[in-house]
Amino acid sequence: MWQFGTLLDGEKMNIDDKLWELAAEFRLAKIGEDLARKKRIALEDQIASLIPSKADGQKTITLKNGAKITVKRGLSYKADLEGVCKLGIWGDSPPPIKSKTTHELDIQGYEWYRQNDPGIFNALSQHVTVTPRKPSVTVKPAKEKEE
């Protein structure tokens, strides 16, 4: 197998070993992130319970040492918009629903022009910036062998 580096005792480390080592460190880091996130949320809940405020607003308190702690609370709304429209109670007033029109690049269409019409693609590509995304890594541990 292709050699990657040298271990302290002079043995060669192959890519498979190095990837497994990095994957193990990656998994530990992910566990640490998950634990830190859960702890942060629990601490936020404890702090928020000590600083009462309106359900939709914020409150800041100043501690004796001058530090300030702000708790912001908000509300999330979800609606069955089709059901709201069907109520039929609106008369001359519109129902409380916003309509949005969004425009975004059709990536499949963009790539189609790259393959099938270089002239249009060249003009189109002057208005499109393509950058690599952050890589996503998933590590699944090997299943334990049953004996």
VOGUMAR-612728 format. One record per residue: residue in one letter; residue number from 1; x, y, z of N, C-alpha, C in turn. Coordinates in steps of 0.001 Angstrom, whole numbers. Layout:
N
  residuo  num    neast   nnorth      nup   caeast  canorth     caup    ceast   cnorth      cup
        A  NUM        X        Y        Z        X        Y        Z        X        Y        Z
...
# end
This chain:
147
  residuo  num    neast   nnorth      nup   caeast  canorth     caup    ceast   cnorth      cup
        M    1      844    -1190        0        0        0        0      886     1249        0
        W    2      392     2338     -553     1140     3584     -651     1471     4101      741
        Q    3     2666     4548      955     3112     5016     2266     2809     6501     2431
        F    4     2377     6883     3617     1997     8266     3870     3025     8991     4707
        G    5     3453     8406     5779     4377     9078     6681     5089     8072     7556
        T    6     5876     8542     8477     6634     7656     9344     6163     7820    10776
        L    7     5919     6709    11445     5547     6729    12852     6804     6910    13695
        L    8     6641     7140    14999     7785     7385    15868     8761     6216    15899
        D    9     8246     4995    15820     9141     3843    15894     9723     3473    14534
        G   10     9572     4318    13538    10163     4088    12239     9270     3339    11269
        E   11     8112     2797    11740     7206     2103    10827     6514     3120     9933
        K   12     6137     2670     8762     5435     3539     7822     3938     3547     8128
        M   13     3307     4712     7982     1862     4837     8165     1244     4962     6782
        N   14      257     4152     6494     -382     4256     5191    -1592     5189     5266
        I   15    -2132     5518     4124    -3264     6454     4062    -4458     5918     4833
        D   16    -4719     4630     4750    -5847     4038     5460    -5729     4278     6960
        D   17    -4519     4073     7499    -4294     4301     8931    -4469     5776     9282
        K   18    -3924     6664     8459    -4027     8100     8729    -5485     8563     8674
        L   19    -6230     8068     7670    -7649     8439     7573    -8420     7936     8784
        W   20    -8113     6715     9237    -8816     6184    10399    -8479     7013    11642
        E   21    -7228     7419    11781    -6812     8255    12903    -7548     9598    12872
        L   22    -7590    10238    11706    -8290    11521    11572    -9786    11363    11797
        A   23   -10359    10263    11293   -11791    10015    11473   -12132     9834    12946
        A   24   -11264     9157    13694   -11490     8974    15125   -11453    10326    15850
        E   25   -10485    11172    15519   -10412    12516    16109   -11637    13338    15735
        F   26   -12084    13194    14477   -13261    13906    13984   -14492    13506    14803
        R   27   -14673    12217    15020   -15829    11738    15786   -15791    12276    17207
        L   28   -14615    12291    17841   -14507    12835    19189   -14854    14320    19211
        A   29   -14402    15053    18208   -14713    16485    18125   -16221    16693    17963
        K   30   -16882    15866    17135   -18332    15978    16948   -19072    15715    18253
        I   31   -18622    14693    18997   -19241    14396    20289   -19061    15583    21227
        G   32   -17853    16162    21227   -17593    17337    22059   -18492    18509    21686
        E   33   -18693    18727    20384   -19590    19806    19925   -21015    19562    20408
        D   34   -21482    18327    20272   -22848    17999    20687   -23024    18215    22187
        L   35   -22045    17775    22969   -22121    17965    24417   -22076    19447    24783
        A   36   -21195    20196    24119   -21090    21632    24397   -22393    22347    24024
        R   37   -23005    21958    22912   -24273    22572    22488   -25367    22301    23519
        K   38   -25474    21052    23977   -26494    20700    24978   -26259    21470    26271
        K   39   -25009    21595    26684   -24693    22325    27908   -25036    23806    27740
        R   40   -24693    24384    26570   -24994    25800    26316   -26497    26047    26391
        I   41   -27295    25168    25783   -28748    25332    25789   -29294    25222    27206
        A   42   -28786    24273    27988   -29232    24128    29377   -28894    25382    30184
        L   43   -27701    25946    29963   -27308    27167    30668   -28175    28347    30239
        E   44   -28482    28447    28949   -29378    29505    28470   -30740    29393    29150
        D   45   -31261    28179    29250   -32562    27980    29900   -32512    28392    31367
        Q   46   -31427    28050    32069   -31296    28424    33477   -31214    29939    33635
        I   47   -30424    30589    32789   -30296    32050    32854   -31639    32698    32538
        A   48   -32308    32240    31475   -33592    32820    31079   -34639    32653    32175
        S   49   -34577    31553    32913   -35563    31343    33987   -35376    32341    35129
        L   50   -34189    32916    35251   -33913    33885    36319   -34172    35326    35890
        I   51   -34444    35535    34593   -34704    36884    34081   -36037    36860    33350
        P   52   -37136    37087    34075   -38450    37055    33423   -38647    38263    32499
        S   53   -39364    38027    31408   -39722    39108    30487   -40940    38679    29697
        K   54   -41412    39569    28831   -42558    39249    27993   -42210    38077    27080
        A   55   -43244    37400    26576   -43039    36253    25694   -42386    36657    24382
        D   56   -42578    37898    23978   -42006    38379    22726   -41325    39717    22989
        G   57   -40099    39666    23437   -39364    40890    23744   -38032    40540    24355
        Q   58   -37407    41536    24972   -36117    41290    25597   -36003    42077    26883
        K   59   -35117    41604    27748   -34851    42290    29005   -33366    42159    29287
        T   60   -32773    43266    29708   -31358    43282    30054   -31227    43633    31525
        I   61   -30384    42889    32211   -30080    43240    33603   -28580    43477    33698
        T   62   -28222    44336    34650   -26813    44628    34889   -26431    44035    36229
        L   63   -25390    43243    36246   -24924    42614    37476   -24107    43617    38296
        K   64   -23844    43280    39542   -23074    44160    40428   -21694    44479    39861
        N   65   -21109    43528    39126   -19768    43750    38575   -19791    44527    37259
        G   66   -20983    44935    36826   -21101    45720    35606   -21417    44908    34359
        A   67   -21337    43604    34454   -21676    42759    33301   -23162    42877    33008
        K   68   -23508    42773    31748   -24918    42845    31352   -25326    41527    30723
        I   69   -26512    41084    31067   -27069    39862    30481   -28408    40225    29877
        T   70   -28574    39896    28605   -29819    40164    27897   -30470    38844    27518
        V   71   -31745    38736    27808   -32521    37574    27395   -33540    38050    26373
        K   72   -33495    37443    25211   -34454    37759    24160   -35384    36571    24001
        R   73   -36667    36869    23938   -37661    35826    23709   -38456    36191    22466
        G   74   -38894    35187    21769   -39687    35429    20572   -40704    34328    20373
        L   75   -41567    34537    19422   -42604    33568    19097   -42447    33132    17655
        S   76   -42695    31875    17395   -42701    31361    16030   -44140    31089    15634
        Y   77   -44473    31400    14412   -45828    31201    13923   -45813    30244    12743
        K   78   -46693    29268    12765   -46906    28377    11632   -48401    28360    11389
        A   79   -48796    28316    10132   -50223    28347     9830   -50538    27418     8674
        D   80   -51725    26864     8713   -52268    26141     7573   -52847    27220     6660
        L   81   -52029    27736     5740   -52433    28876     4916   -53628    28547     4028
        E   82   -53683    27334     3554   -54827    26937     2733   -56109    26994     3565
        G   83   -56020    26519     4809   -57172    26572     5709   -57578    28001     6030
        V   84   -56604    28874     6229   -56902    30283     6503   -57641    30900     5327
        C   85   -57176    30628     4102   -57825    31184     2915   -59248    30669     2755
        K   86   -59478    29425     3125   -60796    28808     2941   -61817    29232     3993
        L   87   -61400    29986     5007   -62328    30403     6049   -63496    31210     5486
        G   88   -63254    31974     4443   -64326    32732     3804   -64898    33852     4649
        I   89   -64130    34396     5564   -64639    35443     6467   -64018    36802     6178
        W   90   -63353    36931     5076   -62525    38098     4849   -63257    39272     4232
        G   91   -64390    39060     3594   -65123    40166     2977   -64231    40951     2043
        D   92   -64156    42281     2260   -63310    43135     1426   -61856    43172     1894
        S   93   -61584    42585     3045   -60219    42595     3577   -59474    41344     3114
        P   94   -58200    41500     2804   -57428    40314     2409   -57075    39473     3638
        P   95   -56914    38170     3460   -56471    37349     4594   -55044    37731     4981
        P   96   -54661    37485     6222   -53314    37875     6680   -52228    36921     6162
        I   97   -52047    36950     4848   -51073    36066     4212   -50231    36884     3249
        K   98   -48922    36713     3330   -48012    37369     2398   -47704    36422     1260
        S   99   -47606    36972       85   -47164    36185    -1062   -45773    36661    -1439
        K  100   -44884    35712    -1628   -43514    36056    -1993   -43178    35419    -3330
        T  101   -42446    36135    -4107   -41891    35584    -5328   -40387    35658    -5183
        T  102   -39738    34529    -5331   -38290    34514    -5216   -37695    34082    -6543
        H  103   -36511    34546    -6795   -35791    34181    -8005   -34458    33582    -7574
        E  104   -34131    32458    -8142   -32839    31844    -7859   -32350    31153    -9118
        L  105   -31066    30928    -9170   -30459    30297   -10329   -30890    28840   -10420
        D  106   -31329    28435   -11596   -31644    27037   -11866   -30318    26366   -12221
        I  107   -29740    25663   -11267   -28403    25093   -11448   -28396    24058   -12566
        Q  108   -29442    23240   -12651   -29495    22253   -13733   -29552    22949   -15090
        G  109   -30329    24023   -15178   -30399    24778   -16422   -29064    25420   -16762
        Y  110   -28404    25959   -15754   -27094    26578   -15944   -26102    25551   -16486
        E  111   -26085    24384   -15858   -25176    23329   -16308   -25571    22805   -17686
        W  112   -26862    22821   -18022   -27316    22400   -19350   -26703    23318   -20410
        Y  113   -26725    24621   -20144   -26120    25561   -21097   -24615    25328   -21214
        R  114   -23965    24966   -20113   -22526    24672   -20169   -22278    23532   -21164
        Q  115   -23119    22510   -21122   -22935    21336   -21972   -23441    21530   -23397
        N  116   -24530    22301   -23570   -25232    22306   -24851   -25179    23599   -25654
        D  117   -24841    24714   -25013   -24816    25973   -25754   -23720    26871   -25181
        P  118   -22463    26626   -25584   -21333    27375   -25019   -21450    28890   -25208
        G  119   -22070    29335   -26299   -22211    30778   -26521   -23057    31431   -25451
        I  120   -24237    30870   -25197   -25104    31417   -24144   -24444    31229   -22785
        F  121   -23803    30077   -22597   -23156    29824   -21313   -22085    30869   -21022
        N  122   -21285    31222   -22021   -20238    32227   -21801   -20835    33557   -21362
        A  123   -21935    33965   -21997   -22589    35214   -21592   -23182    35083   -20192
        L  124   -23835    33957   -19955   -24486    33709   -18672   -23463    33638   -17543
        S  125   -22349    32992   -17784   -21358    32783   -16732   -20713    34092   -16267
        Q  126   -20863    35159   -17040   -20345    36465   -16609   -21120    36994   -15402
        H  127   -22309    36426   -15176   -23177    36897   -14091   -23345    35861   -12980
        V  128   -22547    34818   -13009   -22664    33749   -12015   -21296    33510   -11387
        T  129   -21274    33454   -10090   -20052    33128    -9360   -20240    31755    -8739
        V  130   -19319    30868    -9003   -19382    29517    -8451   -18203    29344    -7504
        T  131   -18494    28996    -6259   -17446    28782    -5266   -17664    27421    -4607
        P  132   -16594    26780    -4187   -16760    25474    -3534   -17401    25625    -2162
        R  133   -18238    24673    -1814   -18854    24643     -490   -17879    24029      507
        K  134   -18174    24257     1774   -17402    23610     2821   -17653    22115     2705
        P  135   -16597    21319     2739   -16820    19879     2643   -17558    19347     3866
        S  136   -18369    18371     3649   -19095    17715     4729   -18501    16332     4916
        V  137   -18227    15978     6143   -17621    14683     6443   -18526    13934     7399
        T  138   -18809    12688     7092   -19576    11826     7976   -18731    10607     8277
        V  139   -18642    10254     9530   -17898     9072     9925   -18853     8143    10643
        K  140   -19001     6949    10135   -19807     5932    10796   -18864     4856    11305
        P  141   -18933     4554    12566   -18020     3542    13081   -18342     2172    12486
        A  142   -17337     1323    12413   -17538      -26    11929   -18451     -766    12884
        K  143   -19290    -1637    12345   -20167    -2424    13204   -19343    -3443    13967
        E  144   -19738    -3637    15191   -19052    -4621    16025   -19277    -6005    15431
        K  145   -18223    -6805    15372   -18354    -8170    14882   -18978    -9035    15963
        E  146   -19993    -9776    15541   -20644   -10673    16495   -19837   -11949    16601
        E  147   -19646   -12409    17803   -18867   -13620    17999   -19734   -14742    18476
# end
